[in-house]
Amino acid sequence: MKVLKMYVDFACPYCLKGYDIIHNILPKFPDVQLDLIPCEAHPRPEVWGKYTDLLAAGYYVAMDQKADLVKYAYAAFDAGVRHKVDIENVDVLKEVFHDVMDVEDLANQLNGKTYAEKINDNNLMAWETLGMPAVPTLYLGDDVLYAIPGVGITAELVEGLLAKGK
């Protein structure tokens, strides 16, 4: 099984578009597994809209709970991109994810900052270690697909990356 790593920010419309593309294409590549890596396009202390660290941390809580990660990701994208709710408010996030996971556990872990270090590590990996120019960015082994400014990623580019990895 090959692993396609996808770095995303849940408030990035290009990441949502890319996530949709990946889910439409992956059935053609049954030997590829998606590993979503949530990070922030503009991590603290950079000032840029709402921070998405709670949505990113919530992804790992959902993983721990064995919740439906696709359902979580789409609910997170809905909150961060489509509906633009207050994603920095744990009580609001409890409403967002009420039909996805145990929201009391979610709130406890977000308030306790259980995954704060993991999200910081993801941010450091994305922006400092890997030097990614933008999200979404995809890695399949040694091959990488960077987002195109103003476009994101396209189905043709994703299919090319996945076909190259065969």
C-alpha positions as protocol buffer text, in pm:
chain_id: "A"
residue {
  index: 1
  type: MET
  ca { x: 0 y: 0 z: 0 }
}
residue {
  index: 2
  type: LYS
  ca { x: 135 y: 341 z: -100 }
}
residue {
  index: 3
  type: VAL
  ca { x: 66 y: 645 z: 114 }
}
residue {
  index: 4
  type: LEU
  ca { x: -40 y: 976 z: -36 }
}
residue {
  index: 5
  type: LYS
  ca { x: 33 y: 1248 z: 219 }
}
residue {
  index: 6
  type: MET
  ca { x: -186 y: 1554 z: 178 }
}
residue {
  index: 7
  type: TYR
  ca { x: -106 y: 1867 z: 377 }
}
residue {
  index: 8
  type: VAL
  ca { x: -421 y: 2079 z: 421 }
}
residue {
  index: 9
  type: ASP
  ca { x: -561 y: 2375 z: 610 }
}
residue {
  index: 10
  type: PHE
  ca { x: -931 y: 2336 z: 690 }
}
residue {
  index: 11
  type: ALA
  ca { x: -998 y: 2704 z: 613 }
}
residue {
  index: 12
  type: CYS
  ca { x: -838 y: 2688 z: 268 }
}
residue {
  index: 13
  type: PRO
  ca { x: -1079 y: 2672 z: -27 }
}
residue {
  index: 14
  type: TYR
  ca { x: -805 y: 2523 z: -247 }
}
residue {
  index: 15
  type: CYS
  ca { x: -757 y: 2245 z: 9 }
}
residue {
  index: 16
  type: LEU
  ca { x: -1130 y: 2168 z: 2 }
}
residue {
  index: 17
  type: LYS
  ca { x: -1120 y: 2156 z: -379 }
}
residue {
  index: 18
  type: GLY
  ca { x: -813 y: 1932 z: -365 }
}
residue {
  index: 19
  type: TYR
  ca { x: -973 y: 1703 z: -108 }
}
residue {
  index: 20
  type: ASP
  ca { x: -1275 y: 1661 z: -338 }
}
residue {
  index: 21
  type: ILE
  ca { x: -1044 y: 1583 z: -630 }
}
residue {
  index: 22
  type: ILE
  ca { x: -853 y: 1322 z: -430 }
}
residue {
  index: 23
  type: HIS
  ca { x: -1174 y: 1147 z: -321 }
}
residue {
  index: 24
  type: ASN
  ca { x: -1297 y: 1131 z: -679 }
}
residue {
  index: 25
  type: ILE
  ca { x: -967 y: 990 z: -808 }
}
residue {
  index: 26
  type: LEU
  ca { x: -857 y: 750 z: -532 }
}
residue {
  index: 27
  type: PRO
  ca { x: -1101 y: 473 z: -631 }
}
residue {
  index: 28
  type: LYS
  ca { x: -897 y: 437 z: -952 }
}
residue {
  index: 29
  type: PHE
  ca { x: -587 y: 370 z: -739 }
}
residue {
  index: 30
  type: PRO
  ca { x: -685 y: 105 z: -481 }
}
residue {
  index: 31
  type: ASP
  ca { x: -322 y: 59 z: -375 }
}
residue {
  index: 32
  type: VAL
  ca { x: -300 y: 420 z: -251 }
}
residue {
  index: 33
  type: GLN
  ca { x: -408 y: 527 z: 97 }
}
residue {
  index: 34
  type: LEU
  ca { x: -467 y: 894 z: 184 }
}
residue {
  index: 35
  type: ASP
  ca { x: -292 y: 1031 z: 491 }
}
residue {
  index: 36
  type: LEU
  ca { x: -437 y: 1374 z: 565 }
}
residue {
  index: 37
  type: ILE
  ca { x: -197 y: 1600 z: 754 }
}
residue {
  index: 38
  type: PRO
  ca { x: -373 y: 1907 z: 888 }
}
residue {
  index: 39
  type: CYS
  ca { x: -160 y: 2215 z: 933 }
}
residue {
  index: 40
  type: GLU
  ca { x: -217 y: 2589 z: 928 }
}
residue {
  index: 41
  type: ALA
  ca { x: -151 y: 2792 z: 616 }
}
residue {
  index: 42
  type: HIS
  ca { x: -75 y: 3084 z: 847 }
}
residue {
  index: 43
  type: PRO
  ca { x: 38 y: 2947 z: 1185 }
}
residue {
  index: 44
  type: ARG
  ca { x: 81 y: 3158 z: 1493 }
}
residue {
  index: 45
  type: PRO
  ca { x: 223 y: 3419 z: 1538 }
}
residue {
  index: 46
  type: GLU
  ca { x: 138 y: 3516 z: 1179 }
}
residue {
  index: 47
  type: VAL
  ca { x: -181 y: 3721 z: 1172 }
}
residue {
  index: 48
  type: TRP
  ca { x: -423 y: 3606 z: 903 }
}
residue {
  index: 49
  type: GLY
  ca { x: -791 y: 3543 z: 968 }
}
residue {
  index: 50
  type: LYS
  ca { x: -895 y: 3266 z: 1204 }
}
residue {
  index: 51
  type: TYR
  ca { x: -647 y: 3008 z: 1324 }
}
residue {
  index: 52
  type: THR
  ca { x: -733 y: 2650 z: 1233 }
}
residue {
  index: 53
  type: ASP
  ca { x: -534 y: 2471 z: 1501 }
}
residue {
  index: 54
  type: LEU
  ca { x: -848 y: 2349 z: 1681 }
}
residue {
  index: 55
  type: LEU
  ca { x: -990 y: 2199 z: 1360 }
}
residue {
  index: 56
  type: ALA
  ca { x: -654 y: 2033 z: 1295 }
}
residue {
  index: 57
  type: ALA
  ca { x: -634 y: 1897 z: 1650 }
}
residue {
  index: 58
  type: GLY
  ca { x: -993 y: 1777 z: 1626 }
}
residue {
  index: 59
  type: TYR
  ca { x: -892 y: 1560 z: 1332 }
}
residue {
  index: 60
  type: TYR
  ca { x: -661 y: 1363 z: 1562 }
}
residue {
  index: 61
  type: VAL
  ca { x: -931 y: 1340 z: 1828 }
}
residue {
  index: 62
  type: ALA
  ca { x: -1163 y: 1199 z: 1561 }
}
residue {
  index: 63
  type: MET
  ca { x: -889 y: 954 z: 1466 }
}
residue {
  index: 64
  type: ASP
  ca { x: -854 y: 843 z: 1830 }
}
residue {
  index: 65
  type: GLN
  ca { x: -1230 y: 797 z: 1852 }
}
residue {
  index: 66
  type: LYS
  ca { x: -1227 y: 596 z: 1528 }
}
residue {
  index: 67
  type: ALA
  ca { x: -1480 y: 842 z: 1388 }
}
residue {
  index: 68
  type: ASP
  ca { x: -1542 y: 871 z: 1016 }
}
residue {
  index: 69
  type: LEU
  ca { x: -1243 y: 1083 z: 910 }
}
residue {
  index: 70
  type: VAL
  ca { x: -1392 y: 1176 z: 574 }
}
residue {
  index: 71
  type: LYS
  ca { x: -1706 y: 1300 z: 749 }
}
residue {
  index: 72
  type: TYR
  ca { x: -1488 y: 1492 z: 996 }
}
residue {
  index: 73
  type: ALA
  ca { x: -1282 y: 1651 z: 719 }
}
residue {
  index: 74
  type: TYR
  ca { x: -1589 y: 1765 z: 525 }
}
residue {
  index: 75
  type: ALA
  ca { x: -1749 y: 1906 z: 842 }
}
residue {
  index: 76
  type: ALA
  ca { x: -1422 y: 2088 z: 919 }
}
residue {
  index: 77
  type: PHE
  ca { x: -1403 y: 2228 z: 565 }
}
residue {
  index: 78
  type: ASP
  ca { x: -1770 y: 2331 z: 590 }
}
residue {
  index: 79
  type: ALA
  ca { x: -1691 y: 2520 z: 912 }
}
residue {
  index: 80
  type: GLY
  ca { x: -1370 y: 2678 z: 789 }
}
residue {
  index: 81
  type: VAL
  ca { x: -1452 y: 2745 z: 423 }
}
residue {
  index: 82
  type: ARG
  ca { x: -1820 y: 2730 z: 342 }
}
residue {
  index: 83
  type: HIS
  ca { x: -1992 y: 2858 z: 657 }
}
residue {
  index: 84
  type: LYS
  ca { x: -1706 y: 3051 z: 815 }
}
residue {
  index: 85
  type: VAL
  ca { x: -1816 y: 2978 z: 1172 }
}
residue {
  index: 86
  type: ASP
  ca { x: -1606 y: 3075 z: 1473 }
}
residue {
  index: 87
  type: ILE
  ca { x: -1355 y: 2791 z: 1442 }
}
residue {
  index: 88
  type: GLU
  ca { x: -1159 y: 2921 z: 1741 }
}
residue {
  index: 89
  type: ASN
  ca { x: -1453 y: 2856 z: 1976 }
}
residue {
  index: 90
  type: VAL
  ca { x: -1473 y: 2505 z: 2123 }
}
residue {
  index: 91
  type: ASP
  ca { x: -1847 y: 2535 z: 2195 }
}
residue {
  index: 92
  type: VAL
  ca { x: -1912 y: 2621 z: 1830 }
}
residue {
  index: 93
  type: LEU
  ca { x: -1701 y: 2324 z: 1722 }
}
residue {
  index: 94
  type: LYS
  ca { x: -1910 y: 2096 z: 1944 }
}
residue {
  index: 95
  type: GLU
  ca { x: -2210 y: 2199 z: 1733 }
}
residue {
  index: 96
  type: VAL
  ca { x: -2019 y: 2152 z: 1408 }
}
residue {
  index: 97
  type: PHE
  ca { x: -1915 y: 1795 z: 1494 }
}
residue {
  index: 98
  type: HIS
  ca { x: -2216 y: 1678 z: 1698 }
}
residue {
  index: 99
  type: ASP
  ca { x: -2308 y: 1410 z: 1443 }
}
residue {
  index: 100
  type: VAL
  ca { x: -1949 y: 1306 z: 1372 }
}
residue {
  index: 101
  type: MET
  ca { x: -1799 y: 1220 z: 1709 }
}
residue {
  index: 102
  type: ASP
  ca { x: -1820 y: 1237 z: 2088 }
}
residue {
  index: 103
  type: VAL
  ca { x: -1813 y: 1615 z: 2126 }
}
residue {
  index: 104
  type: GLU
  ca { x: -1762 y: 1617 z: 2504 }
}
residue {
  index: 105
  type: ASP
  ca { x: -1438 y: 1426 z: 2455 }
}
residue {
  index: 106
  type: LEU
  ca { x: -1354 y: 1660 z: 2167 }
}
residue {
  index: 107
  type: ALA
  ca { x: -1407 y: 1965 z: 2389 }
}
residue {
  index: 108
  type: ASN
  ca { x: -1200 y: 1818 z: 2673 }
}
residue {
  index: 109
  type: GLN
  ca { x: -910 y: 1738 z: 2443 }
}
residue {
  index: 110
  type: LEU
  ca { x: -924 y: 2073 z: 2262 }
}
residue {
  index: 111
  type: ASN
  ca { x: -945 y: 2267 z: 2589 }
}
residue {
  index: 112
  type: GLY
  ca { x: -662 y: 2054 z: 2729 }
}
residue {
  index: 113
  type: LYS
  ca { x: -456 y: 2121 z: 2416 }
}
residue {
  index: 114
  type: THR
  ca { x: -393 y: 1747 z: 2379 }
}
residue {
  index: 115
  type: TYR
  ca { x: -276 y: 1780 z: 2020 }
}
residue {
  index: 116
  type: ALA
  ca { x: -127 y: 2130 z: 2027 }
}
residue {
  index: 117
  type: GLU
  ca { x: 228 y: 1994 z: 2000 }
}
residue {
  index: 118
  type: LYS
  ca { x: 129 y: 1761 z: 1713 }
}
residue {
  index: 119
  type: ILE
  ca { x: -19 y: 2053 z: 1517 }
}
residue {
  index: 120
  type: ASN
  ca { x: 291 y: 2261 z: 1587 }
}
residue {
  index: 121
  type: ASP
  ca { x: 503 y: 1971 z: 1460 }
}
residue {
  index: 122
  type: ASN
  ca { x: 287 y: 1950 z: 1144 }
}
residue {
  index: 123
  type: ASN
  ca { x: 332 y: 2324 z: 1088 }
}
residue {
  index: 124
  type: LEU
  ca { x: 708 y: 2303 z: 1136 }
}
residue {
  index: 125
  type: MET
  ca { x: 730 y: 2004 z: 902 }
}
residue {
  index: 126
  type: ALA
  ca { x: 525 y: 2176 z: 632 }
}
residue {
  index: 127
  type: TRP
  ca { x: 676 y: 2521 z: 635 }
}
residue {
  index: 128
  type: GLU
  ca { x: 1029 y: 2482 z: 772 }
}
residue {
  index: 129
  type: THR
  ca { x: 1146 y: 2125 z: 709 }
}
residue {
  index: 130
  type: LEU
  ca { x: 974 y: 2064 z: 374 }
}
residue {
  index: 131
  type: GLY
  ca { x: 961 y: 2431 z: 273 }
}
residue {
  index: 132
  type: MET
  ca { x: 622 y: 2394 z: 111 }
}
residue {
  index: 133
  type: PRO
  ca { x: 513 y: 2706 z: -79 }
}
residue {
  index: 134
  type: ALA
  ca { x: 140 y: 2655 z: -13 }
}
residue {
  index: 135
  type: VAL
  ca { x: -134 y: 2408 z: 70 }
}
residue {
  index: 136
  type: PRO
  ca { x: -259 y: 2172 z: -47 }
}
residue {
  index: 137
  type: THR
  ca { x: 65 y: 1988 z: -111 }
}
residue {
  index: 138
  type: LEU
  ca { x: 80 y: 1618 z: -191 }
}
residue {
  index: 139
  type: TYR
  ca { x: 364 y: 1371 z: -134 }
}
residue {
  index: 140
  type: LEU
  ca { x: 376 y: 1020 z: -277 }
}
residue {
  index: 141
  type: GLY
  ca { x: 708 y: 872 z: -179 }
}
residue {
  index: 142
  type: ASP
  ca { x: 973 y: 1107 z: -317 }
}
residue {
  index: 143
  type: ASP
  ca { x: 732 y: 1269 z: -563 }
}
residue {
  index: 144
  type: VAL
  ca { x: 563 y: 1595 z: -470 }
}
residue {
  index: 145
  type: LEU
  ca { x: 280 y: 1802 z: -612 }
}
residue {
  index: 146
  type: TYR
  ca { x: 269 y: 2162 z: -496 }
}
residue {
  index: 147
  type: ALA
  ca { x: -39 y: 2379 z: -522 }
}
residue {
  index: 148
  type: ILE
  ca { x: -42 y: 2623 z: -810 }
}
residue {
  index: 149
  type: PRO
  ca { x: -104 y: 2980 z: -686 }
}
residue {
  index: 150
  type: GLY
  ca { x: -463 y: 3080 z: -756 }
}
residue {
  index: 151
  type: VAL
  ca { x: -548 y: 2728 z: -877 }
}
residue {
  index: 152
  type: GLY
  ca { x: -456 y: 2475 z: -611 }
}
residue {
  index: 153
  type: ILE
  ca { x: -424 y: 2128 z: -758 }
}
residue {
  index: 154
  type: THR
  ca { x: -602 y: 1983 z: -1059 }
}
residue {
  index: 155
  type: ALA
  ca { x: -741 y: 1636 z: -1125 }
}
residue {
  index: 156
  type: GLU
  ca { x: -497 y: 1592 z: -1414 }
}
residue {
  index: 157
  type: LEU
  ca { x: -197 y: 1673 z: -1195 }
}
residue {
  index: 158
  type: VAL
  ca { x: -316 y: 1441 z: -917 }
}
residue {
  index: 159
  type: GLU
  ca { x: -376 y: 1156 z: -1162 }
}
residue {
  index: 160
  type: GLY
  ca { x: -30 y: 1215 z: -1305 }
}
residue {
  index: 161
  type: LEU
  ca { x: 127 y: 1194 z: -960 }
}
residue {
  index: 162
  type: LEU
  ca { x: -62 y: 877 z: -872 }
}
residue {
  index: 163
  type: ALA
  ca { x: 11 y: 713 z: -1208 }
}
residue {
  index: 164
  type: LYS
  ca { x: 379 y: 800 z: -1171 }
}
residue {
  index: 165
  type: GLY
  ca { x: 380 y: 622 z: -836 }
}
residue {
  index: 166
  type: LYS
  ca { x: 260 y: 291 z: -987 }
}
